[in-house]
Amino acid sequence: MSKLKQAFTQLTHSSTNNNKKKKLFLSLFATLLLVASVVAIVAGVNSHKNNNSSSSSSLALSHHSHTIIKNACSSTFYQDLCFSAVSSEPGVTNKVTSHKDVIELSLNVTCRTVEHNFFVIKKILEEREKILTHRERIALHDCLETIDESLDELHQAYEDIKLYPNSNKKTLYQHADDLNTLISAAITNQVTCLDGFSHDAADKNVRKALEEGQVHVEHMCSNALAMTKNMTDTDIANYEQKMMTTATANGGRKLMMMEEEEDEKGVKWPQWMSVGDRRLLQAATVKADVVVAADGSGNFKTVSEAVKAAPEKSSKRYVIKIKAGVYRENVEVPKKKTNIMFLGDGRTNTIITGSRNVKDGDTTFNSATVAVVGPNFLARDITFQNTAGAAKHQAVALRVGGDLSAFYNCDILAYQDTLYVHNNRQFFVNCLVVGTVDFIFGNSAAVFQNCDIHARRPDPGQKNMVTAQGRVDPNQNTGIVIQKCRIGATTDLEPVKKSFPTYLGRPWKEYSRTVIMQSTISDVIQPVGWHEWNGDFALNTLVYREYQNTGPGAGTSARVTWKGYKVITNAAEAQAFTAGAFIGGSNWLGSTGFPFSLGL
């Protein structure tokens, strides 16, 4: 670092009469610091591995432990990293007796590396904040937020692994889905950090500096996910075989893997939604804990104030009634604000609106008018809006990362990147989503039912993409499912739709997964259906599916011929993408009180 300082001093002294050069050198120095810091991370990790590997060699792994670790790591994409990270742990021979032990050790190592990344980025911000550009500062703060979330997710996964599979509170299926969700979200958060530095050339220089450290953690998380999925898939297969054998022996009783409950109106609810939450979502009147009213007639004048005053880590539903009005603010529901519900006075009456956007210096992640991170969030009868407009590029109306979040009778309105389904499990029912480019995007496990999804008129030369799903690892349990919805055009696009091609989606990341089924598709969608992202990127690895869609835009005879695209022809395959199976709806949707369907 002393050489960097010396070079910095020489450069700034020789350019005292040139402010532009000085600014350039300051920016360069900041970037060099970032590079040096990340190199230190990676070097430290590698040094730790090498030192411990030498120690392990001298102590020698027992043959039994060596075999268990090798077998567990054989299911991963980065096997050498997997084996070296786990086998270098102190006392590993005494700690490894099973596949599960290997996962626990892998998660421990990963947590330490994520922590290191967090504190290095925090130090960079503290020491160099005045040198960084506005967006670089925001992007680094985004990184701190997402890395902090990753730590929580990995710690929770570790605790869940320790209890697996013997927990009275969870079935084997719930255990598996929760574990895969937690580690999938941790992977997504590493990628989100880097995505914040992708808006212009200067951003990309910082991204390059951080990339090695972030990708290293992503690979470690990928290994933990692969091993976890391999273990849970094997256990579930064995369990189902056992149940089938028992059922056959008992006269062929039907095996119910995904339980659901039917209310007095005949609506089927997933078990994760409590009876109380179902009533909240459907009841004509709901008792609120606090009221927000712009005119001062409630407990608070802004939504943000009400969220700030809400209890933290609450296990009880906390209802924030938002009276009719236009609330011009950016609202965040942070991770400690659990079980929050926004209850509006009607989707056209209660409007939360903002205009942050990338063109004016924000990151996509930070541009959201409303950002939901706290789990078990509900929203009903409300509009989330970003009015920046098509010319401002990415401008998010709603970003959702809170696990087990659900939205009912909501409008989500913007242009490019309207709805950021960031990560974890989400459900949207009876909602309207309107936008232009990639207007439903992200890497959550998200299901849309009975929604209106409308493309609007974009800027000249732009094409509309309904979805841009961002799965980066084939083991992630993420994807966008649009079921029993209506895909069409807004009134401003309809008369000029031939001038603005519209597609069902394009692959934002390598393993992009989107399923459109049992929906009505208008002729606004091009006959080819889908669009590439960049040349042949991801065309072989994506998972795009269509099943039993209707309407003038639903014909599949002229659809793309990519290896990753397929028309589903049997119900058994389509069933895997229903709310009951895809987002574990049988375990949590019932508690929301929103109407939904678990199956086909």
C-alpha positions, 0 to 999 in steps of 0.5 A: 500500500505504501507504493500506492500512496507514493504514486498517488503523491507524485501524481497529485503534486505534478497536477496541481494546476489541472483539476480534471487530472487531479480528479482522475487520479483521485478516482484512479487511486480509489479504484487501486484501493479497491483492487488492493483490498480485494486482492488482500481478501483473495490472498488471505483466503488462499493463504489460509487454505494453503497453510491449513492444507499443509497442516492437514497434510501433516496431520493427515485426514482420516481415510473415512473423512477424506472419502466423505468430503470427496463424495459430498463435493462430487455434486458441486460445480467447484469441486477443488474449492469445495474440498480444500475449503472443508478439509482445511478446517481445524479438527476436520477429521473429528467433525466429519462423519456425514454428508451433513457435516460437510455442508455445515463446515462449508457454510462456516467457511463461507460465512467467514469469507462473506464477513471479510468482504463486508468489513473490507467494503465498509472500510473503503467507504469510510476512508474514501467516500469523498473520492467515490462518485455518487453512484459508486457510493450508492452501489457500495452501500447496496453491497453492504446491505446485500452482503449483510443479508447473505450473512443472515441467510447463511447463518440461518441455513447453518442452524436449519442444517443442524436441525435437519431432518429432525424438526417437529416444526417442519416437514422434510419438504419444508426443510428442503425448500427453506434451505434451498431458498436461503442459500439461493438468496445468498448467491443472488445477493453476491451477484446483486452487489456486482450488478450495481457497477454495470451502468457505465464505464466508470462503474465497470472499473469498480466492478472489475476490482470487486469481482474476484472476491464476490465471485469467490463467495458466489462459488462457495455458496454454489457448492453449499447449495449443490451439496444441500440439494443433493442431500435433500433430493436424496432424502425426499426420494427415499421418503416418497418411495417409503410412503408409496410402498406403505400406501400400496401395502395399505390398499393404495391410499393416495400420497399427498405431498403438498397439502392444501386447505379449502375454506368455506368458499371453496378457495384452496389455500397453501398451508403457510398462510394462516387463517388469520392472514387469509381473512386479512386479505379478503375481509371487507374491513380489517383492524389496523394497528396504525393509520397513515394519512397525508392530511394528518388525520392518522397516526403518521403522515408518511408511510416511512414513519409508520414503518420506522415505528413498527415493532422489530422481529415481530411474530404477530401481524402488524397492519399499517392502514394507508388512507387514500392519497398520493404519498411521494416518498421512497419507503423501505421495509428493512429486514428486522421489520417482520410481518408488516402489512400495508393496507390501502384504500383501493389500488386507485386511491392509495398511491406510493410514488417516486422517481429515482432512476439510473439516468440521474445517478442511482443504482437499479437496486436503490431506485425502488420507490418501495423496497421490501426486505422484511419477511412475511410482508403483505400488501393489499389495495395499493399502487406502487409507482415510479414516474421517472419515465422511459427516458430515465432507463432503469427505474423500479416501482417495487423491489421485493426480497422479503421471503414469503411476501404476498401482494393482492389487488395491487398496481405496480406501474413504471417503465423499464424494470418496474417490478424487481422480484429480487430474491426469496419466495413471492406471490402476486394475485389480482395485480396489475403490472405495467412497464416496458423493458424487462419490467418483471425481473430478478431472481426470486421464486415468484408466482403470478396468478390472475394478474394483468401484465401489460406492456406500455409504449416505450421510447422510440427504438426500444423493445418491450420485454415482459420478463428478464429472469436472473437465475445464475446457478442451475440448483437455485430454486428460483424463477418467474411463473405466470399462471392464469394471467392476462398478458396484453398492451396498455391503451397507449401501446395498442394502436402502435404495437407493430412499431414496438415489438414485445416479447415474453422475456429474455435471459438476463442471466445464464440459467434464466427460468420463466414459465407462462401457463394457462394464461391469455396472451394477446397479439401484442406478443411477437409470434417468436415469443422470446428474445435473446439477451446478447447473441447466443448467451444462455440460449442452451442453459435457460429454462423457458416453458409454455403450457396451455396458454390461449389467445392470439399471441399464444400460438407456439408454431413460430416460437424460438427453437432454442435448446432451453425452450420447450412447450410443456405437454403433460400436466405432471411436468406443469405441476412442478411450477404451480404455487403449491410446488414452486414456492412451497405454497402449501406451507405459507400462502394460507396465512396471507388471506389472499385468494390463490390456487395451489395447482393447475 
